[in-house]
Amino acid sequence: MMATPSSTLSKHEASRAGQPMTSVQPERPSVLVVEDEARIRELVSLHLQLEGLAPVEAIDGDAGLSLARSRKFDLIILDLMLPGLDGVTVCRAIRRESANADTPILMLTARREESDKVLGLDSGADDYLTKPFGIRELLARTRALLRRGHIASARQANGEAAAPVTYKHIEIDPARRRVLVGSREVELTFNEFELLYVLVSSPGIVFSREALLSKVWKDQTFVTVRSVDTLVKRVRKKIERDPAQPEIILTVWGAGYKAADV
């Protein structure tokens, strides 16, 4: 079951709804808002509209996942605690099997424990925001995630993607956002892809956590060095034969991380 979208209907949707069609307007970035608390969902959608975005609402995890599988969004705002499918399950399913495998995801959580935040990031979310949150902070994070996604899309469209890299048994194609580990294609989130590319492009070079923050998250001011550790853990789970004994992304104690020398 899906709540009525707060955004202006598309021409096709307007036609189906029997509403008169107006002149074509520039398409606004679409944001899927998956939140079961009506007050929060409506407040978020209202401010997204005021920001010039097109929110589409879902009232539970099942509805949110169904929408994520049916169309492409520019951003997904996903509550952690949802009736039916919870946010972690929905996030993992989106990353694994949907049109939004590489769409930025902002996780909302009412839990303040670090373990819950790490769980959200481990499931494939790009950022998290703890309730209660301020609208200004929500919009700032929304802008940052959208900007990052648009820059990546523009680079691909203009043929400005970075050069492909082959490292041992790993092939990375930035233009297609594709990673092959041996013969197996691996789905990575935007940040996971950026981290892996930075490291394997310079084998043996040690990057501090601060350096990785600036290269991967760039202008996002709400992340900490702990986010780097969490991201490395996620990437290792996807590319290492044994994540507990990594052979590709190595920890340099007291310094940071590096890709193993070739």
Phi and psi in degrees as a GROMACS rama.xvg file:
@    title "Ramachandran Plot"
@    xaxis  label "Phi"
@    yaxis  label "Psi"
@TYPE xy
-120.827  136.144  MET-2
-68.9142  157.002  ALA-3
-62.3219  125.286  THR-4
-57.0753  141.422  PRO-5
-86.5732  -9.18397  SER-6
-84.8068  166.933  SER-7
-66.3526  132.62  THR-8
-68.2533  147.335  LEU-9
-68.7134  169.792  SER-10
-58.8117  -42.8898  LYS-11
-65.2689  -44.0889  HIS-12
-66.0721  -39.9654  GLU-13
-63.3848  -39.0398  ALA-14
-64.0932  -43.0537  SER-15
-64.7692  -34.8012  ARG-16
-81.1542  -5.14206  ALA-17
78.9994  15.8932  GLY-18
-90.7471  150.046  GLN-19
-67.2014  140.81  PRO-20
-86.4121  135.741  MET-21
-100.63  178.793  THR-22
-62.8156  150.608  SER-23
-66.9435  127.828  VAL-24
-108.75  155.544  GLN-25
-55.3542  135.009  PRO-26
-67.4603  129.888  GLU-27
-89.3133  146.761  ARG-28
-56.2097  135.077  PRO-29
-97.6874  139.977  SER-30
-129.318  121.764  VAL-31
-86.6833  121.858  LEU-32
-109.94  109.423  VAL-33
-108.093  103.152  VAL-34
-153.624  126.881  GLU-35
-84.5903  -20.2579  ASP-36
-82.0942  111.949  GLU-37
-56.8608  -42.014  ALA-38
-61.4001  -45.2519  ARG-39
-69.2259  -43.9606  ILE-40
-59.7401  -45.9229  ARG-41
-68.9701  -36.6953  GLU-42
-66.0764  -44.6983  LEU-43
-61.208  -46.546  VAL-44
-62.0894  -40.5287  SER-45
-59.3657  -48.4146  LEU-46
-72.6835  -28.317  HIS-47
-66.0898  -40.1285  LEU-48
-62.4613  -43.839  GLN-49
-63.6345  -24.0225  LEU-50
-83.7465  -1.29856  GLU-51
88.1702  19.9905  GLY-52
-105.9  169.072  LEU-53
-117.882  91.058  ALA-54
-77.1309  145.669  PRO-55
-126.374  127.006  VAL-56
-97.8738  145.927  GLU-57
-135.272  136.829  ALA-58
-94.6979  -6.42864  ILE-59
-155.532  176.562  ASP-60
-65.8011  -38.1952  GLY-61
-63.2187  -45.6851  ASP-62
-65.2066  -40.414  ALA-63
-62.9374  -44.9026  GLY-64
-66.1955  -38.8558  LEU-65
-60.1786  -43.8355  SER-66
-66.1152  -42.2455  LEU-67
-63.4205  -28.6392  ALA-68
-82.6564  -18.6274  ARG-69
-95.6403  -20.5739  SER-70
-156.954  163.167  ARG-71
-90.4209  135.215  LYS-72
-117.297  159.948  PHE-73
-85.7553  -23.8506  ASP-74
-158.122  147.661  LEU-75
-124  126.882  ILE-76
-107.211  117.516  ILE-77
-127.852  123.014  LEU-78
-75.2871  142.893  ASP-79
-73.4378  -45.7934  LEU-80
-96.9159  101.949  MET-81
-126.24  149.748  LEU-82
-70.8773  150.833  PRO-83
75.4754  -123.902  GLY-84
-72.2456  127.486  LEU-85
-79.094  169.66  ASP-86
-61.1  -37.8138  GLY-87
-63.9786  -44.4327  VAL-88
-63.4689  -42.5482  THR-89
-63.9456  -44.3479  VAL-90
-60.651  -46.3624  CYS-91
-63.1099  -39.6804  ARG-92
-66.9072  -38.882  ALA-93
-61.7628  -44.7929  ILE-94
-67.5335  -29.5945  ARG-95
-87.8977  -37.1449  ARG-96
-153.618  70.1001  GLU-97
-160.148  172.061  SER-98
-73.3268  -5.14621  ALA-99
-115.86  32.9449  ASN-100
-59.2273  -29.656  ALA-101
-113.677  12.3138  ASP-102
-75.8763  134.599  THR-103
-58.5038  138.142  PRO-104
-123.579  125.828  ILE-105
-104.924  117.644  LEU-106
-92.8218  133.049  MET-107
-103.472  133.015  LEU-108
-141.506  140.96  THR-109
-89.3  -5.71697  ALA-110
-93.9926  136.935  ARG-111
-99.7768  -8.7206  ARG-112
-64.9181  140.224  GLU-113
-61.1926  -33.8962  GLU-114
-61.5165  -35.4935  SER-115
-70.239  -37.3285  ASP-116
-66.7587  -41.8041  LYS-117
-63.3852  -39.0877  VAL-118
-59.4767  -43.2471  LEU-119
-62.978  -43.8278  GLY-120
-67.1629  -38.8397  LEU-121
-63.3606  -29.6124  ASP-122
-76.2937  -10.7298  SER-123
121.009  1.61517  GLY-124
-70.0577  149.438  ALA-125
-92.3189  -24.3824  ASP-126
-157.77  164.449  ASP-127
-138.854  156.053  TYR-128
-139.758  128.536  LEU-129
-91.0071  133.352  THR-130
-79.4318  147.348  LYS-131
-74.3783  144.799  PRO-132
-122.998  157.453  PHE-133
-86.836  143.88  GLY-134
-61.3009  -37.4294  ILE-135
-62.1467  -40.2043  ARG-136
-68.7026  -41.0981  GLU-137
-57.5606  -47.1415  LEU-138
-68.0381  -35.318  LEU-139
-63.5981  -43.4688  ALA-140
-69.394  -37.048  ARG-141
-60.5845  -46.7124  THR-142
-60.543  -44.3177  ARG-143
-62.4609  -44.3881  ALA-144
-67.9311  -40.2193  LEU-145
-66.0609  -42.6444  LEU-146
-60.3267  -43.1817  ARG-147
-62.6072  -45.0929  ARG-148
-64.6232  -39.5619  GLY-149
-69.3716  -37.1617  HIS-150
-63.1129  -43.7382  ILE-151
-62.9672  -43.4783  ALA-152
-64.8119  -40.9626  SER-153
-64.8328  -40.2179  ALA-154
-63.1408  -41.3035  ARG-155
-65.1989  -43.4053  GLN-156
-64.8605  -33.6615  ALA-157
-92.2549  4.23926  ASN-158
69.7297  27.1881  GLY-159
-102.139  14.0613  GLU-160
-64.8414  152.244  ALA-161
-64.7065  163.653  ALA-162
-69.4279  146.934  ALA-163
-61.1996  152.266  PRO-164
-131.147  134.355  VAL-165
-115.707  122.687  THR-166
-133.244  111.782  TYR-167
51.6751  -118.938  LYS-168
-98.9254  16.2779  HIS-169
-111.82  131.557  ILE-170
-119.004  129.745  GLU-171
-122.24  124.889  ILE-172
-117.563  97.2053  ASP-173
-61.4835  -33.547  PRO-174
-63.0501  -37.1979  ALA-175
-100.342  -0.234866  ARG-176
52.18  46.5273  ARG-177
-117.893  136.95  ARG-178
-128.921  127.076  VAL-179
-113.374  126.841  LEU-180
-110.757  101.353  VAL-181
68.3444  -124.981  GLY-182
-99.6898  3.0887  SER-183
-97.5833  126.019  ARG-184
-82.3457  133.232  GLU-185
-114.881  129.015  VAL-186
-85.7664  122.962  GLU-187
-121.863  146.358  LEU-188
-71.8965  171.43  THR-189
-56.3176  -50.5789  PHE-190
-66.3768  -38.1281  ASN-191
-60.954  -43.9136  GLU-192
-62.1524  -47.0487  PHE-193
-61.666  -43.2039  GLU-194
-61.7843  -48.9098  LEU-195
-61.3543  -42.4238  LEU-196
-63.3598  -44.2482  TYR-197
-59.2192  -45.4448  VAL-198
-71.0123  -50.1342  LEU-199
-75.713  -15.0467  VAL-200
-71.2956  -19.1115  SER-201
-134.963  70.7722  SER-202
-57.4981  136.415  PRO-203
86.0694  -14.7895  GLY-204
-83.6638  129.087  ILE-205
-86.9547  127.921  VAL-206
-110.526  126.774  PHE-207
-69.3285  163.424  SER-208
-61.6187  -38.3836  ARG-209
-63.8334  -39.3535  GLU-210
-65.8669  -40.8368  ALA-211
-67.3326  -35.8725  LEU-212
-57.2844  -46.556  LEU-213
-70.6303  -31.4976  SER-214
-83.4273  -34.2218  LYS-215
-92.616  -48.4915  VAL-216
-91.7024  -18.8202  TRP-217
51.7192  -105.881  LYS-218
-90.4678  9.26524  ASP-219
-80.9468  118.401  GLN-220
-96.234  2.90958  THR-221
-103.625  7.67103  PHE-222
-103.789  159.498  VAL-223
-126.558  174.622  THR-224
-62.1612  -25.1831  VAL-225
-61.4594  -30.875  ARG-226
-63.1521  -33.6443  SER-227
-63.8422  -47.3899  VAL-228
-58.9283  -42.4057  ASP-229
-64.029  -41.9373  THR-230
-66.4036  -41.5998  LEU-231
-60.1634  -42.1301  VAL-232
-60.5532  -43.1486  LYS-233
-63.4708  -44.4601  ARG-234
-65.8027  -41.5915  VAL-235
-58.8015  -39.2422  ARG-236
-60.7363  -28.0796  LYS-237
-93.6465  -24.5302  LYS-238
-118.836  -18.997  ILE-239
-88.5973  146.151  GLU-240
-65.9836  -39.6715  ARG-241
-135.082  100.283  ASP-242
-57.5799  -25.7237  PRO-243
-74.7404  -20.8704  ALA-244
-131.103  73.2621  GLN-245
-64.6405  144.005  PRO-246
-114.638  -12.5767  GLU-247
-107.465  -60.7561  ILE-248
-96.7832  112.437  ILE-249
-105.994  144.78  LEU-250
-87.5183  130.666  THR-251
-108.117  100.852  VAL-252
-57.6088  129.317  TRP-253
81.6591  -2.80213  GLY-254
-126.683  -46.4501  ALA-255
152.62  -133.131  GLY-256
-136.418  157.084  TYR-257
-151.683  158.885  LYS-258
-84.6134  137.687  ALA-259
-56.4109  145.588  ALA-260
-59.2615  144.378  ASP-261
